[in-house]
Amino acid sequence: MQGLIEDILSGLISTTWDVVPVVAVIGFFQIVYFRKALENPGRVVPGIILVIVGLYLFVEGLNIGLFPLGETMARQLSEPEFIGWSYLFAFSLGYATTMAEPALIAVALKAEEITAGGIRERPLRTAVAIGVALGLTVGVHRIIEGDPLHWYIIAGYIVVVVQTPFAPKEIVALAYDSGGVTTSTVTVPLVAALGIGLASNIPGRNPIIDGFGLIAFASLFPMITVMSYATMARWWADRSTSDSNEPPSNSHEPAPASAPTKDT
């Protein structure tokens, strides 16, 4: 029991030191630069304490639950008879974890609010989730085949560069950010465990060289899918507008009467 308490206290102290620089920077600018006291310190201080406790519990949860779970699944999927299921598992894992990603939910809701519904939250999250799912599938294929990582990444960013001029301007920056926010608290632990687990159990793979890199795919492909979604949505809207503005067909109008002839 004493050892457990010591471990908890040690973890809380370590997490506190991780949070101290953030609090110090904000406090310095608030007090020294702006010369204003903290508003409602009775809520801010307990909030910081809850952040420290929450981060500690989150890291412990990763070490106890998610990392072992991901490594166990990767070890089972690396067996020869199940290797084909690795692709389906990677796609499903990428989609499910991204749809549950808190950071992506926050960004999507803010985008819908700022654009007054022009960019809807659910379709945006779905486009990002499909991108992560495709990215993880390609990344798992790279680990299984042992291909060099940089060729995949270079090819992916060439696609992004080509897409950017043709995508709606209002979606480009959001698409670029979507790749970053989706690799956060829920996605990263499971994805990292999957990559390391596969590379550790597939013969001829190095966990350091081949085990990492899946997160890069999870960040890259959402940019492609979000810009593709926005481009197709704009094309469909322009097509619908042009169809509604077309003049009605004259095929059902009566034929003009012939000119009267003179009596001879």
C-alpha positions as YAML, in Angstrom:
chain: A
units: angstrom
residues:
- id: 1
  name: MET
  ca: [0.00, 0.00, 0.00]
- id: 2
  name: GLN
  ca: [2.82, 2.34, 0.88]
- id: 3
  name: GLY
  ca: [4.49, 1.65, -2.46]
- id: 4
  name: LEU
  ca: [1.26, 2.50, -4.30]
- id: 5
  name: ILE
  ca: [0.95, 5.81, -2.45]
- id: 6
  name: GLU
  ca: [4.57, 6.65, -3.23]
- id: 7
  name: ASP
  ca: [4.01, 5.89, -6.91]
- id: 8
  name: ILE
  ca: [0.91, 8.11, -7.01]
- id: 9
  name: LEU
  ca: [2.70, 10.99, -5.27]
- id: 10
  name: SER
  ca: [5.70, 10.61, -7.58]
- id: 11
  name: GLY
  ca: [3.41, 10.68, -10.63]
- id: 12
  name: LEU
  ca: [1.53, 13.75, -9.39]
- id: 13
  name: ILE
  ca: [4.79, 15.59, -8.71]
- id: 14
  name: SER
  ca: [6.11, 14.72, -12.18]
- id: 15
  name: THR
  ca: [2.87, 15.90, -13.80]
- id: 16
  name: THR
  ca: [2.96, 19.11, -11.75]
- id: 17
  name: TRP
  ca: [6.42, 19.93, -13.09]
- id: 18
  name: ASP
  ca: [5.09, 19.37, -16.61]
- id: 19
  name: VAL
  ca: [2.26, 21.88, -16.02]
- id: 20
  name: VAL
  ca: [4.35, 24.50, -14.17]
- id: 21
  name: PRO
  ca: [5.91, 26.05, -17.35]
- id: 22
  name: VAL
  ca: [2.47, 26.61, -18.89]
- id: 23
  name: VAL
  ca: [1.13, 28.23, -15.74]
- id: 24
  name: ALA
  ca: [4.31, 30.32, -15.39]
- id: 25
  name: VAL
  ca: [4.07, 31.72, -18.92]
- id: 26
  name: ILE
  ca: [0.39, 32.64, -18.57]
- id: 27
  name: GLY
  ca: [0.93, 34.09, -15.09]
- id: 28
  name: PHE
  ca: [3.93, 36.15, -16.23]
- id: 29
  name: PHE
  ca: [2.06, 37.83, -19.07]
- id: 30
  name: GLN
  ca: [-1.07, 38.33, -16.97]
- id: 31
  name: ILE
  ca: [0.67, 39.89, -13.97]
- id: 32
  name: VAL
  ca: [3.88, 41.45, -15.33]
- id: 33
  name: TYR
  ca: [2.91, 42.48, -18.86]
- id: 34
  name: PHE
  ca: [-0.83, 43.20, -18.58]
- id: 35
  name: ARG
  ca: [-0.54, 44.15, -14.86]
- id: 36
  name: LYS
  ca: [-3.89, 42.62, -13.99]
- id: 37
  name: ALA
  ca: [-4.80, 40.18, -11.27]
- id: 38
  name: LEU
  ca: [-6.31, 36.81, -12.13]
- id: 39
  name: GLU
  ca: [-10.05, 36.90, -12.57]
- id: 40
  name: ASN
  ca: [-11.85, 34.58, -10.19]
- id: 41
  name: PRO
  ca: [-8.80, 32.85, -8.67]
- id: 42
  name: GLY
  ca: [-11.18, 30.76, -6.56]
- id: 43
  name: ARG
  ca: [-12.00, 28.82, -9.73]
- id: 44
  name: VAL
  ca: [-8.67, 29.05, -11.55]
- id: 45
  name: VAL
  ca: [-6.54, 27.45, -8.82]
- id: 46
  name: PRO
  ca: [-8.82, 24.43, -8.26]
- id: 47
  name: GLY
  ca: [-9.05, 24.12, -12.05]
- id: 48
  name: ILE
  ca: [-5.27, 23.87, -12.36]
- id: 49
  name: ILE
  ca: [-5.22, 21.22, -9.66]
- id: 50
  name: LEU
  ca: [-7.87, 19.23, -11.50]
- id: 51
  name: VAL
  ca: [-5.82, 19.50, -14.70]
- id: 52
  name: ILE
  ca: [-2.79, 18.04, -12.92]
- id: 53
  name: VAL
  ca: [-4.80, 15.19, -11.43]
- id: 54
  name: GLY
  ca: [-6.56, 14.55, -14.74]
- id: 55
  name: LEU
  ca: [-3.30, 14.43, -16.72]
- id: 56
  name: TYR
  ca: [-1.80, 12.03, -14.21]
- id: 57
  name: LEU
  ca: [-4.82, 9.72, -14.39]
- id: 58
  name: PHE
  ca: [-4.83, 9.93, -18.18]
- id: 59
  name: VAL
  ca: [-1.16, 8.93, -18.50]
- id: 60
  name: GLU
  ca: [-1.65, 6.10, -16.02]
- id: 61
  name: GLY
  ca: [-4.69, 4.92, -17.95]
- id: 62
  name: LEU
  ca: [-2.65, 4.82, -21.15]
- id: 63
  name: ASN
  ca: [0.09, 2.76, -19.51]
- id: 64
  name: ILE
  ca: [-2.32, 0.39, -17.80]
- id: 65
  name: GLY
  ca: [-5.02, 0.00, -20.44]
- id: 66
  name: LEU
  ca: [-4.64, 1.39, -23.94]
- id: 67
  name: PHE
  ca: [-0.99, 0.62, -24.65]
- id: 68
  name: PRO
  ca: [-1.20, -3.04, -23.59]
- id: 69
  name: LEU
  ca: [-4.49, -3.41, -25.45]
- id: 70
  name: GLY
  ca: [-3.03, -2.03, -28.68]
- id: 71
  name: GLU
  ca: [0.09, -4.15, -28.39]
- id: 72
  name: THR
  ca: [-1.98, -7.28, -27.74]
- id: 73
  name: MET
  ca: [-4.13, -6.67, -30.82]
- id: 74
  name: ALA
  ca: [-1.05, -5.97, -32.94]
- id: 75
  name: ARG
  ca: [0.63, -9.17, -31.75]
- id: 76
  name: GLN
  ca: [-2.43, -11.23, -32.65]
- id: 77
  name: LEU
  ca: [-2.86, -9.54, -36.03]
- id: 78
  name: SER
  ca: [0.78, -10.13, -36.95]
- id: 79
  name: GLU
  ca: [0.25, -13.88, -37.01]
- id: 80
  name: PRO
  ca: [0.32, -15.17, -40.63]
- id: 81
  name: GLU
  ca: [-3.31, -16.35, -40.67]
- id: 82
  name: PHE
  ca: [-4.60, -12.95, -39.45]
- id: 83
  name: ILE
  ca: [-2.27, -10.59, -41.31]
- id: 84
  name: GLY
  ca: [-4.96, -9.67, -43.82]
- id: 85
  name: TRP
  ca: [-7.24, -8.51, -41.02]
- id: 86
  name: SER
  ca: [-4.65, -5.92, -40.05]
- id: 87
  name: TYR
  ca: [-5.91, -3.64, -42.82]
- id: 88
  name: LEU
  ca: [-9.53, -3.83, -41.72]
- id: 89
  name: PHE
  ca: [-8.55, -3.34, -38.08]
- id: 90
  name: ALA
  ca: [-6.40, -0.30, -38.93]
- id: 91
  name: PHE
  ca: [-9.20, 1.29, -40.99]
- id: 92
  name: SER
  ca: [-11.82, 0.65, -38.31]
- id: 93
  name: LEU
  ca: [-9.53, 1.83, -35.51]
- id: 94
  name: GLY
  ca: [-8.66, 5.04, -37.33]
- id: 95
  name: TYR
  ca: [-12.29, 5.88, -38.05]
- id: 96
  name: ALA
  ca: [-13.58, 5.07, -34.56]
- id: 97
  name: THR
  ca: [-10.86, 6.84, -32.59]
- id: 98
  name: THR
  ca: [-11.06, 9.96, -34.76]
- id: 99
  name: MET
  ca: [-14.82, 10.29, -34.39]
- id: 100
  name: ALA
  ca: [-14.28, 10.18, -30.61]
- id: 101
  name: GLU
  ca: [-11.37, 12.64, -30.62]
- id: 102
  name: PRO
  ca: [-12.20, 15.59, -28.29]
- id: 103
  name: ALA
  ca: [-9.83, 18.01, -30.03]
- id: 104
  name: LEU
  ca: [-11.44, 17.36, -33.42]
- id: 105
  name: ILE
  ca: [-14.93, 17.76, -31.98]
- id: 106
  name: ALA
  ca: [-13.94, 21.15, -30.54]
- id: 107
  name: VAL
  ca: [-12.44, 22.38, -33.83]
- id: 108
  name: ALA
  ca: [-15.40, 21.12, -35.89]
- id: 109
  name: LEU
  ca: [-17.92, 22.81, -33.61]
- id: 110
  name: LYS
  ca: [-15.97, 26.08, -33.73]
- id: 111
  name: ALA
  ca: [-15.76, 25.89, -37.55]
- id: 112
  name: GLU
  ca: [-19.54, 25.40, -37.79]
- id: 113
  name: GLU
  ca: [-20.12, 28.30, -35.41]
- id: 114
  name: ILE
  ca: [-17.82, 30.72, -37.24]
- id: 115
  name: THR
  ca: [-19.17, 29.86, -40.69]
- id: 116
  name: ALA
  ca: [-22.79, 29.99, -39.47]
- id: 117
  name: GLY
  ca: [-23.38, 26.43, -40.63]
- id: 118
  name: GLY
  ca: [-21.49, 26.77, -43.91]
- id: 119
  name: ILE
  ca: [-19.11, 24.08, -42.69]
- id: 120
  name: ARG
  ca: [-21.08, 21.45, -40.79]
- id: 121
  name: GLU
  ca: [-19.56, 19.68, -37.83]
- id: 122
  name: ARG
  ca: [-20.57, 16.10, -38.59]
- id: 123
  name: PRO
  ca: [-19.48, 15.93, -42.27]
- id: 124
  name: LEU
  ca: [-16.17, 17.57, -41.37]
- id: 125
  name: ARG
  ca: [-15.47, 15.01, -38.64]
- id: 126
  name: THR
  ca: [-16.48, 12.20, -40.98]
- id: 127
  name: ALA
  ca: [-14.10, 13.43, -43.70]
- id: 128
  name: VAL
  ca: [-11.26, 13.64, -41.19]
- id: 129
  name: ALA
  ca: [-12.08, 10.18, -39.79]
- id: 130
  name: ILE
  ca: [-12.04, 8.64, -43.26]
- id: 131
  name: GLY
  ca: [-8.68, 10.29, -43.87]
- id: 132
  name: VAL
  ca: [-7.20, 8.87, -40.68]
- id: 133
  name: ALA
  ca: [-8.65, 5.44, -41.50]
- id: 134
  name: LEU
  ca: [-7.10, 5.46, -44.97]
- id: 135
  name: GLY
  ca: [-3.82, 6.78, -43.59]
- id: 136
  name: LEU
  ca: [-3.54, 4.03, -40.99]
- id: 137
  name: THR
  ca: [-4.39, 1.41, -43.60]
- id: 138
  name: VAL
  ca: [-1.60, 2.64, -45.88]
- id: 139
  name: GLY
  ca: [0.74, 2.89, -42.89]
- id: 140
  name: VAL
  ca: [0.04, -0.68, -41.84]
- id: 141
  name: HIS
  ca: [0.70, -1.80, -45.42]
- id: 142
  name: ARG
  ca: [4.07, -0.04, -45.27]
- id: 143
  name: ILE
  ca: [4.98, -1.85, -42.05]
- id: 144
  name: ILE
  ca: [3.94, -5.22, -43.43]
- id: 145
  name: GLU
  ca: [5.83, -4.73, -46.69]
- id: 146
  name: GLY
  ca: [8.80, -2.97, -45.10]
- id: 147
  name: ASP
  ca: [8.79, -0.08, -47.58]
- id: 148
  name: PRO
  ca: [10.68, 3.18, -46.87]
- id: 149
  name: LEU
  ca: [8.54, 5.70, -45.02]
- id: 150
  name: HIS
  ca: [9.72, 8.83, -46.81]
- id: 151
  name: TRP
  ca: [8.44, 7.81, -50.25]
- id: 152
  name: TYR
  ca: [4.90, 7.49, -48.92]
- id: 153
  name: ILE
  ca: [5.08, 10.82, -47.11]
- id: 154
  name: ILE
  ca: [6.58, 12.65, -50.10]
- id: 155
  name: ALA
  ca: [3.88, 11.26, -52.41]
- id: 156
  name: GLY
  ca: [1.16, 12.24, -49.96]
- id: 157
  name: TYR
  ca: [2.33, 15.83, -49.62]
- id: 158
  name: ILE
  ca: [2.63, 16.14, -53.40]
- id: 159
  name: VAL
  ca: [-1.09, 15.28, -53.54]
- id: 160
  name: VAL
  ca: [-1.77, 17.93, -50.87]
- id: 161
  name: VAL
  ca: [0.17, 20.59, -52.76]
- id: 162
  name: VAL
  ca: [-1.64, 19.77, -56.00]
- id: 163
  name: GLN
  ca: [-5.04, 19.84, -54.27]
- id: 164
  name: THR
  ca: [-4.55, 23.14, -52.46]
- id: 165
  name: PRO
  ca: [-5.06, 25.59, -55.39]
- id: 166
  name: PHE
  ca: [-8.27, 23.81, -56.46]
- id: 167
  name: ALA
  ca: [-9.85, 23.50, -53.00]
- id: 168
  name: PRO
  ca: [-12.15, 26.24, -51.66]
- id: 169
  name: LYS
  ca: [-10.02, 28.87, -49.93]
- id: 170
  name: GLU
  ca: [-12.10, 28.79, -46.77]
- id: 171
  name: ILE
  ca: [-11.37, 25.09, -46.20]
- id: 172
  name: VAL
  ca: [-7.61, 24.94, -46.86]
- id: 173
  name: ALA
  ca: [-6.37, 26.18, -43.50]
- id: 174
  name: LEU
  ca: [-8.98, 24.09, -41.69]
- id: 175
  name: ALA
  ca: [-7.92, 21.01, -43.65]
- id: 176
  name: TYR
  ca: [-4.30, 21.58, -42.70]
- id: 177
  name: ASP
  ca: [-5.24, 21.95, -39.02]
- id: 178
  name: SER
  ca: [-7.48, 18.88, -39.12]
- id: 179
  name: GLY
  ca: [-4.47, 16.66, -39.64]
- id: 180
  name: GLY
  ca: [-2.95, 17.94, -36.44]
- id: 181
  name: VAL
  ca: [-5.90, 18.01, -34.08]
- id: 182
  name: THR
  ca: [-6.97, 14.47, -34.89]
- id: 183
  name: THR
  ca: [-3.69, 12.99, -33.61]
- id: 184
  name: SER
  ca: [-4.43, 13.70, -29.99]
- id: 185
  name: THR
  ca: [-5.44, 12.04, -26.74]
- id: 186
  name: VAL
  ca: [-7.52, 9.13, -28.06]
- id: 187
  name: THR
  ca: [-5.88, 8.36, -31.41]
- id: 188
  name: VAL
  ca: [-2.17, 8.58, -30.65]
- id: 189
  name: PRO
  ca: [-1.86, 5.96, -27.88]
- id: 190
  name: LEU
  ca: [-3.65, 3.22, -29.81]
- id: 191
  name: VAL
  ca: [-1.98, 4.08, -33.11]
- id: 192
  name: ALA
  ca: [1.48, 4.11, -31.55]
- id: 193
  name: ALA
  ca: [0.82, 0.80, -29.82]
- id: 194
  name: LEU
  ca: [-0.44, -0.71, -33.09]
- id: 195
  name: GLY
  ca: [2.63, 0.33, -35.06]
- id: 196
  name: ILE
  ca: [5.14, -0.78, -32.45]
- id: 197
  name: GLY
  ca: [3.28, -4.04, -31.87]
- id: 198
  name: LEU
  ca: [3.20, -4.94, -35.57]
- id: 199
  name: ALA
  ca: [6.84, -4.04, -36.13]
- id: 200
  name: SER
  ca: [7.88, -6.02, -33.04]
- id: 201
  name: ASN
  ca: [6.12, -9.20, -34.14]
- id: 202
  name: ILE
  ca: [6.61, -9.25, -37.93]
- id: 203
  name: PRO
  ca: [9.91, -10.94, -38.82]
- id: 204
  name: GLY
  ca: [12.49, -8.62, -40.32]
- id: 205
  name: ARG
  ca: [10.95, -5.41, -38.98]
- id: 206
  name: ASN
  ca: [12.70, -3.01, -36.59]
- id: 207
  name: PRO
  ca: [10.36, -1.41, -34.00]
- id: 208
  name: ILE
  ca: [12.40, 1.81, -34.05]
- id: 209
  name: ILE
  ca: [12.54, 2.13, -37.83]
- id: 210
  name: ASP
  ca: [9.22, 0.57, -38.82]
- id: 211
  name: GLY
  ca: [7.15, 0.88, -35.64]
- id: 212
  name: PHE
  ca: [6.84, 4.65, -35.78]
- id: 213
  name: GLY
  ca: [5.37, 6.68, -38.62]
- id: 214
  name: LEU
  ca: [1.69, 5.72, -38.41]
- id: 215
  name: ILE
  ca: [0.90, 9.03, -36.74]
- id: 216
  name: ALA
  ca: [2.44, 10.83, -39.73]
- id: 217
  name: PHE
  ca: [-0.03, 9.02, -42.00]
- id: 218
  name: ALA
  ca: [-2.87, 9.89, -39.62]
- id: 219
  name: SER
  ca: [-1.89, 13.56, -39.90]
- id: 220
  name: LEU
  ca: [-1.38, 13.59, -43.67]
- id: 221
  name: PHE
  ca: [-4.43, 11.87, -45.10]
- id: 222
  name: PRO
  ca: [-7.09, 14.04, -43.39]
- id: 223
  name: MET
  ca: [-5.77, 17.03, -45.33]
- id: 224
  name: ILE
  ca: [-6.40, 15.12, -48.55]
- id: 225
  name: THR
  ca: [-9.88, 13.89, -47.62]
- id: 226
  name: VAL
  ca: [-11.09, 17.22, -46.19]
- id: 227
  name: MET
  ca: [-10.02, 19.17, -49.28]
- id: 228
  name: SER
  ca: [-11.51, 16.46, -51.51]
- id: 229
  name: TYR
  ca: [-14.79, 16.66, -49.62]
- id: 230
  name: ALA
  ca: [-14.88, 20.47, -49.85]
- id: 231
  name: THR
  ca: [-14.02, 20.44, -53.56]
- id: 232
  name: MET
  ca: [-16.74, 17.90, -54.37]
- id: 233
  name: ALA
  ca: [-19.26, 19.78, -52.21]
- id: 234
  name: ARG
  ca: [-18.54, 23.02, -54.04]
- id: 235
  name: TRP
  ca: [-18.79, 21.29, -57.43]
- id: 236
  name: TRP
  ca: [-22.15, 19.77, -56.45]
- id: 237
  name: ALA
  ca: [-23.45, 23.13, -55.19]
- id: 238
  name: ASP
  ca: [-22.35, 24.90, -58.39]
- id: 239
  name: ARG
  ca: [-23.99, 22.19, -60.48]
- id: 240
  name: SER
  ca: [-27.25, 22.44, -58.56]
- id: 241
  name: THR
  ca: [-27.23, 26.23, -58.94]
- id: 242
  name: SER
  ca: [-26.61, 26.06, -62.68]
- id: 243
  name: ASP
  ca: [-29.40, 23.49, -63.12]
- id: 244
  name: SER
  ca: [-31.87, 25.70, -61.24]
- id: 245
  name: ASN
  ca: [-30.96, 28.74, -63.38]
- id: 246
  name: GLU
  ca: [-31.50, 26.99, -66.73]
- id: 247
  name: PRO
  ca: [-34.50, 28.36, -68.70]
- id: 248
  name: PRO
  ca: [-37.46, 26.01, -69.03]
- id: 249
  name: SER
  ca: [-37.62, 23.85, -72.12]
- id: 250
  name: ASN
  ca: [-39.80, 25.08, -75.04]
- id: 251
  name: SER
  ca: [-40.65, 21.61, -76.31]
- id: 252
  name: HIS
  ca: [-44.21, 21.78, -74.95]
- id: 253
  name: GLU
  ca: [-45.04, 25.30, -76.16]
- id: 254
  name: PRO
  ca: [-47.59, 25.54, -79.01]
- id: 255
  name: ALA
  ca: [-46.16, 26.14, -82.46]
- id: 256
  name: PRO
  ca: [-46.54, 29.72, -83.73]
- id: 257
  name: ALA
  ca: [-49.54, 30.29, -85.98]
- id: 258
  name: SER
  ca: [-48.78, 30.57, -89.69]
- id: 259
  name: ALA
  ca: [-49.15, 33.96, -91.33]
- id: 260
  name: PRO
  ca: [-52.52, 34.55, -93.05]
- id: 261
  name: THR
  ca: [-52.55, 34.31, -96.81]
- id: 262
  name: LYS
  ca: [-54.23, 36.79, -99.18]
- id: 263
  name: ASP
  ca: [-57.33, 35.69, -101.06]
- id: 264
  name: THR
  ca: [-56.68, 35.43, -104.73]
...
